[in-house]
Amino acid sequence: MRIVKPSESIDTIISVIDSAKEYLVLVSPYTNLKGWENLKDAINNAAKRGIEVLYYVREKEGIPGTENLDVTLYEVPDLHSKMFFSEKLAVIGSAHLKYNEDINWTFILDKESEYKDMQGFFKNNIEPFAVKYK
């Protein structure tokens, strides 16, 4: 696991998005991408490349801010996890996808065992409780 400088967090997440070949999972309870046009473009460009883009937000609170994103949106009760991963790269941390000046942790999971543990957490604790948004 490697810590990313707070000033490089979004660029790191964009690199995960840009490198996706099959699927992309974005887990952020709250979203506000105003000011992050490069992040919105990266998400929508992934969908245009044929990447399956799945976006998980907090139930009844996370939908605002996801407008105009070409994603399959899911709501999850009590969601507080933040993770962004493709079939081979993963980033976790404390940052929501909200444009603000908060100081947050961001980590690149650079060991296969870490990636598998993160995927297991997602499959056991987030995916089973997700409901597809209309």
CYANA upper distance limits for C-alpha pairs under 8 A (distance plus 0.5 A):
  1 MET  CA    107 PHE  CA      6.75
  1 MET  CA    108 ILE  CA      6.15
  1 MET  CA    109 LEU  CA      5.18
  1 MET  CA    110 ASP  CA      5.95
  1 MET  CA    111 LYS  CA      7.30
  1 MET  CA    114 GLU  CA      7.97
  2 ARG  CA    107 PHE  CA      5.85
  2 ARG  CA    108 ILE  CA      5.70
  2 ARG  CA    109 LEU  CA      7.17
  2 ARG  CA    110 ASP  CA      7.56
  3 ILE  CA    105 TRP  CA      7.82
  3 ILE  CA    106 THR  CA      6.45
  3 ILE  CA    107 PHE  CA      5.03
  3 ILE  CA    108 ILE  CA      7.02
  4 VAL  CA      8 GLU  CA      6.87
  4 VAL  CA      9 SER  CA      6.76
  4 VAL  CA     12 THR  CA      8.33
  4 VAL  CA    105 TRP  CA      7.95
  4 VAL  CA    106 THR  CA      5.93
  4 VAL  CA    107 PHE  CA      6.18
  4 VAL  CA    108 ILE  CA      7.58
  5 LYS  CA      9 SER  CA      7.02
  5 LYS  CA    106 THR  CA      7.99
  6 PRO  CA    103 ILE  CA      6.80
  6 PRO  CA    104 ASN  CA      6.68
  6 PRO  CA    105 TRP  CA      7.33
  6 PRO  CA    106 THR  CA      7.58
  8 GLU  CA     12 THR  CA      6.58
  9 SER  CA     13 ILE  CA      6.83
  9 SER  CA    106 THR  CA      6.66
 10 ILE  CA     14 ILE  CA      6.58
 10 ILE  CA     39 LEU  CA      7.93
 11 ASP  CA     15 SER  CA      6.68
 12 THR  CA     16 VAL  CA      7.08
 12 THR  CA     91 VAL  CA      8.30
 13 ILE  CA     17 ILE  CA      6.89
 13 ILE  CA     84 PHE  CA      7.27
 13 ILE  CA     91 VAL  CA      7.27
 14 ILE  CA     18 ASP  CA      6.50
 14 ILE  CA     39 LEU  CA      6.75
 14 ILE  CA     42 ALA  CA      6.90
 15 SER  CA     19 SER  CA      6.52
 16 VAL  CA     20 ALA  CA      6.85
 16 VAL  CA     84 PHE  CA      7.89
 16 VAL  CA     85 PHE  CA      6.97
 16 VAL  CA     86 SER  CA      7.05
 16 VAL  CA     89 LEU  CA      6.51
 16 VAL  CA     90 ALA  CA      7.41
 16 VAL  CA     91 VAL  CA      8.20
 17 ILE  CA     24 LEU  CA      7.17
 17 ILE  CA     42 ALA  CA      6.97
 17 ILE  CA     43 ILE  CA      7.09
 17 ILE  CA     46 ALA  CA      7.24
 17 ILE  CA     85 PHE  CA      8.24
 17 ILE  CA     86 SER  CA      7.69
 18 ASP  CA     42 ALA  CA      7.04
 18 ASP  CA     46 ALA  CA      7.23
 19 SER  CA     86 SER  CA      8.30
 20 ALA  CA     24 LEU  CA      6.76
 20 ALA  CA     46 ALA  CA      7.95
 20 ALA  CA     51 ILE  CA      7.58
 20 ALA  CA     86 SER  CA      5.84
 20 ALA  CA     87 GLU  CA      7.27
 20 ALA  CA     88 LYS  CA      8.25
 21 LYS  CA     51 ILE  CA      6.88
 21 LYS  CA     86 SER  CA      8.21
 21 LYS  CA     87 GLU  CA      7.88
 22 GLU  CA     50 GLY  CA      8.30
 22 GLU  CA     51 ILE  CA      5.74
 22 GLU  CA     52 GLU  CA      7.01
 22 GLU  CA     86 SER  CA      7.95
 22 GLU  CA     87 GLU  CA      7.13
 23 TYR  CA     51 ILE  CA      5.62
 23 TYR  CA     52 GLU  CA      5.07
 23 TYR  CA     53 VAL  CA      6.42
 23 TYR  CA     54 LEU  CA      8.30
 23 TYR  CA     86 SER  CA      6.09
 23 TYR  CA     87 GLU  CA      6.77
 24 LEU  CA     51 ILE  CA      7.37
 24 LEU  CA     52 GLU  CA      6.63
 24 LEU  CA     53 VAL  CA      5.31
 24 LEU  CA     54 LEU  CA      6.67
 24 LEU  CA     84 PHE  CA      7.99
 24 LEU  CA     85 PHE  CA      6.31
 24 LEU  CA     86 SER  CA      5.00
 24 LEU  CA     87 GLU  CA      7.74
 25 VAL  CA     53 VAL  CA      6.57
 25 VAL  CA     54 LEU  CA      5.38
 25 VAL  CA     55 TYR  CA      6.46
 25 VAL  CA     56 TYR  CA      8.26
 25 VAL  CA     83 MET  CA      8.29
 25 VAL  CA     84 PHE  CA      6.18
 25 VAL  CA     85 PHE  CA      5.79
 25 VAL  CA     86 SER  CA      6.77
 26 LEU  CA     53 VAL  CA      8.17
 26 LEU  CA     54 LEU  CA      6.70
 26 LEU  CA     55 TYR  CA      5.22
 26 LEU  CA     56 TYR  CA      6.66
 26 LEU  CA     82 LYS  CA      8.36
 26 LEU  CA     83 MET  CA      6.68
 26 LEU  CA     84 PHE  CA      5.09
 26 LEU  CA     85 PHE  CA      7.19
 27 VAL  CA     55 TYR  CA      6.41
 27 VAL  CA     56 TYR  CA      5.19
 27 VAL  CA     57 VAL  CA      6.78
 27 VAL  CA     81 SER  CA      7.30
 27 VAL  CA     82 LYS  CA      5.63
 27 VAL  CA     83 MET  CA      5.54
 27 VAL  CA     84 PHE  CA      6.57
 28 SER  CA     55 TYR  CA      8.22
 28 SER  CA     56 TYR  CA      6.76
 28 SER  CA     57 VAL  CA      5.92
 28 SER  CA     58 ARG  CA      8.05
 28 SER  CA     62 GLY  CA      8.42
 28 SER  CA     80 HIS  CA      7.95
 28 SER  CA     81 SER  CA      7.25
 28 SER  CA     82 LYS  CA      5.46
 28 SER  CA     83 MET  CA      7.44
 28 SER  CA     95 ALA  CA      8.45
 28 SER  CA     96 HIS  CA      5.70
 28 SER  CA     97 LEU  CA      6.48
 29 PRO  CA     56 TYR  CA      7.53
 29 PRO  CA     57 VAL  CA      4.71
 29 PRO  CA     58 ARG  CA      4.87
 29 PRO  CA     61 GLU  CA      8.18
 29 PRO  CA     62 GLY  CA      6.00
 29 PRO  CA     79 LEU  CA      6.24
 29 PRO  CA     80 HIS  CA      6.19
 29 PRO  CA     81 SER  CA      7.56
 29 PRO  CA     82 LYS  CA      7.65
 29 PRO  CA     96 HIS  CA      7.07
 30 TYR  CA     57 VAL  CA      6.68
 30 TYR  CA     58 ARG  CA      7.10
 30 TYR  CA     61 GLU  CA      7.38
 30 TYR  CA     62 GLY  CA      4.95
 30 TYR  CA     63 ILE  CA      8.00
 30 TYR  CA     64 PRO  CA      8.41
 30 TYR  CA     65 GLY  CA      8.37
 30 TYR  CA     96 HIS  CA      6.40
 30 TYR  CA     97 LEU  CA      7.05
 30 TYR  CA     98 LYS  CA      7.34
 31 THR  CA     57 VAL  CA      8.37
 31 THR  CA     62 GLY  CA      6.60
 31 THR  CA     63 ILE  CA      7.84
 31 THR  CA     64 PRO  CA      7.21
 31 THR  CA     65 GLY  CA      5.47
 31 THR  CA     66 THR  CA      6.96
 31 THR  CA     96 HIS  CA      7.11
 31 THR  CA     97 LEU  CA      5.47
 31 THR  CA     98 LYS  CA      5.53
 32 ASN  CA     64 PRO  CA      7.77
 32 ASN  CA     65 GLY  CA      5.00
 32 ASN  CA     66 THR  CA      7.85
 32 ASN  CA     97 LEU  CA      6.81
 32 ASN  CA     98 LYS  CA      4.86
 32 ASN  CA     99 TYR  CA      6.46
 33 LEU  CA     37 GLU  CA      7.64
 33 LEU  CA     39 LEU  CA      7.98
 33 LEU  CA     40 LYS  CA      7.36
 33 LEU  CA     65 GLY  CA      6.74
 33 LEU  CA     66 THR  CA      8.31
 33 LEU  CA     97 LEU  CA      7.20
 33 LEU  CA     98 LYS  CA      6.26
 33 LEU  CA     99 TYR  CA      6.26
 34 LYS  CA     65 GLY  CA      8.31
 34 LYS  CA     99 TYR  CA      6.98
 35 GLY  CA     99 TYR  CA      6.94
 36 TRP  CA     40 LYS  CA      6.98
 36 TRP  CA     99 TYR  CA      7.21
 37 GLU  CA     41 ASP  CA      6.47
 38 ASN  CA     42 ALA  CA      6.60
 39 LEU  CA     43 ILE  CA      6.79
 40 LYS  CA     44 ASN  CA      6.71
 40 LYS  CA     69 LEU  CA      7.41
 41 ASP  CA     45 ASN  CA      6.31
 42 ALA  CA     46 ALA  CA      6.64
 43 ILE  CA     47 ALA  CA      7.18
 43 ILE  CA     53 VAL  CA      8.16
 43 ILE  CA     69 LEU  CA      7.59
 43 ILE  CA     70 ASP  CA      7.83
 43 ILE  CA     71 VAL  CA      8.46
 44 ASN  CA     48 LYS  CA      6.83
 44 ASN  CA     69 LEU  CA      6.56
 44 ASN  CA     70 ASP  CA      5.88
 44 ASN  CA     71 VAL  CA      8.21
 45 ASN  CA     49 ARG  CA      6.72
 46 ALA  CA     50 GLY  CA      7.18
 46 ALA  CA     51 ILE  CA      5.91
 46 ALA  CA     52 GLU  CA      8.40
 46 ALA  CA     53 VAL  CA      7.84
 47 ALA  CA     51 ILE  CA      5.46
 47 ALA  CA     52 GLU  CA      6.83
 47 ALA  CA     53 VAL  CA      6.75
 47 ALA  CA     70 ASP  CA      6.75
 47 ALA  CA     71 VAL  CA      7.71
 52 GLU  CA     71 VAL  CA      8.24
 53 VAL  CA     70 ASP  CA      8.13
 53 VAL  CA     71 VAL  CA      5.61
 53 VAL  CA     72 THR  CA      6.73
 54 LEU  CA     71 VAL  CA      6.27
 54 LEU  CA     72 THR  CA      5.44
 54 LEU  CA     73 LEU  CA      6.64
 54 LEU  CA     74 TYR  CA      8.04
 55 TYR  CA     71 VAL  CA      6.78
 55 TYR  CA     72 THR  CA      6.54
 55 TYR  CA     73 LEU  CA      5.38
 55 TYR  CA     74 TYR  CA      6.61
 56 TYR  CA     73 LEU  CA      6.51
 56 TYR  CA     74 TYR  CA      5.25
 56 TYR  CA     75 GLU  CA      6.30
 56 TYR  CA     76 VAL  CA      7.27
 56 TYR  CA    130 ALA  CA      8.00
 57 VAL  CA     61 GLU  CA      8.15
 57 VAL  CA     62 GLY  CA      5.34
 57 VAL  CA     63 ILE  CA      7.26
 57 VAL  CA     73 LEU  CA      8.08
 57 VAL  CA     74 TYR  CA      6.76
 57 VAL  CA     75 GLU  CA      5.57
 57 VAL  CA     76 VAL  CA      6.61
 57 VAL  CA     79 LEU  CA      7.40
 58 ARG  CA     62 GLY  CA      5.31
 58 ARG  CA     63 ILE  CA      8.27
 58 ARG  CA     75 GLU  CA      5.97
 58 ARG  CA     76 VAL  CA      5.59
 58 ARG  CA     77 PRO  CA      6.38
 58 ARG  CA     78 ASP  CA      6.69
 58 ARG  CA     79 LEU  CA      5.42
 58 ARG  CA     80 HIS  CA      7.80
 59 GLU  CA     63 ILE  CA      8.43
 59 GLU  CA     75 GLU  CA      5.03
 59 GLU  CA     76 VAL  CA      5.44
 59 GLU  CA     77 PRO  CA      5.39
 59 GLU  CA     78 ASP  CA      7.46
 59 GLU  CA     79 LEU  CA      7.94
 60 LYS  CA     75 GLU  CA      7.91
 62 GLY  CA     66 THR  CA      8.46
 62 GLY  CA     75 GLU  CA      8.08
 63 ILE  CA     67 GLU  CA      8.32
 72 THR  CA    132 LYS  CA      8.05
 72 THR  CA    133 TYR  CA      8.33
 73 LEU  CA    132 LYS  CA      6.51
 73 LEU  CA    133 TYR  CA      5.97
 74 TYR  CA    130 ALA  CA      6.17
 74 TYR  CA    131 VAL  CA      5.76
 74 TYR  CA    132 LYS  CA      4.83
 74 TYR  CA    133 TYR  CA      5.69
 75 GLU  CA    130 ALA  CA      5.95
 75 GLU  CA    131 VAL  CA      5.78
 75 GLU  CA    132 LYS  CA      6.91
 75 GLU  CA    133 TYR  CA      6.86
 76 VAL  CA    126 ILE  CA      7.40
 76 VAL  CA    129 PHE  CA      6.33
 76 VAL  CA    130 ALA  CA      5.14
 76 VAL  CA    131 VAL  CA      7.00
 77 PRO  CA    129 PHE  CA      7.64
 77 PRO  CA    130 ALA  CA      8.15
 79 LEU  CA    126 ILE  CA      8.19
 81 SER  CA     94 SER  CA      8.19
 82 LYS  CA     92 ILE  CA      6.40
 82 LYS  CA     93 GLY  CA      6.37
 82 LYS  CA     94 SER  CA      6.75
 82 LYS  CA     95 ALA  CA      7.13
 82 LYS  CA     96 HIS  CA      6.94
 83 MET  CA     90 ALA  CA      7.78
 83 MET  CA     91 VAL  CA      6.29
 83 MET  CA     92 ILE  CA      4.88
 83 MET  CA     93 GLY  CA      7.15
 84 PHE  CA     90 ALA  CA      6.27
 84 PHE  CA     91 VAL  CA      5.72
 84 PHE  CA     92 ILE  CA      6.85
 85 PHE  CA     89 LEU  CA      6.04
 85 PHE  CA     90 ALA  CA      4.64
 85 PHE  CA     91 VAL  CA      6.69
 86 SER  CA     90 ALA  CA      6.97
 89 LEU  CA    108 ILE  CA      8.42
 89 LEU  CA    109 LEU  CA      7.78
 89 LEU  CA    110 ASP  CA      8.21
 89 LEU  CA    115 TYR  CA      8.19
 90 ALA  CA    108 ILE  CA      6.53
 90 ALA  CA    109 LEU  CA      6.03
 90 ALA  CA    110 ASP  CA      8.31
 90 ALA  CA    115 TYR  CA      7.08
 91 VAL  CA    106 THR  CA      7.27
 91 VAL  CA    107 PHE  CA      6.01
 91 VAL  CA    108 ILE  CA      5.11
 91 VAL  CA    109 LEU  CA      6.52
 92 ILE  CA    106 THR  CA      6.23
 92 ILE  CA    107 PHE  CA      5.84
 92 ILE  CA    108 ILE  CA      7.19
 92 ILE  CA    109 LEU  CA      8.02
 93 GLY  CA    104 ASN  CA      7.61
 93 GLY  CA    105 TRP  CA      5.46
 93 GLY  CA    106 THR  CA      4.63
 93 GLY  CA    107 PHE  CA      6.34
 94 SER  CA    104 ASN  CA      5.86
 94 SER  CA    105 TRP  CA      5.67
 94 SER  CA    106 THR  CA      7.03
 95 ALA  CA    104 ASN  CA      5.86
 95 ALA  CA    105 TRP  CA      7.24
 95 ALA  CA    106 THR  CA      7.67
109 LEU  CA    114 GLU  CA      6.36
109 LEU  CA    115 TYR  CA      6.41
110 ASP  CA    114 GLU  CA      7.69
110 ASP  CA    115 TYR  CA      7.86
111 LYS  CA    115 TYR  CA      6.90
112 GLU  CA    116 LYS  CA      6.65
113 SER  CA    117 ASP  CA      6.63
114 GLU  CA    118 MET  CA      6.67
115 TYR  CA    119 GLN  CA      6.69
116 LYS  CA    120 GLY  CA      6.57
117 ASP  CA    121 PHE  CA      6.73
118 MET  CA    122 PHE  CA      6.77
119 GLN  CA    123 LYS  CA      6.57
120 GLY  CA    124 ASN  CA      6.49
121 PHE  CA    125 ASN  CA      6.13
121 PHE  CA    126 ILE  CA      7.92
122 PHE  CA    126 ILE  CA      5.56
122 PHE  CA    127 GLU  CA      6.58
123 LYS  CA    127 GLU  CA      5.69
123 LYS  CA    128 PRO  CA      7.39
124 ASN  CA    128 PRO  CA      7.06
125 ASN  CA    129 PHE  CA      7.75
126 ILE  CA    130 ALA  CA      6.82
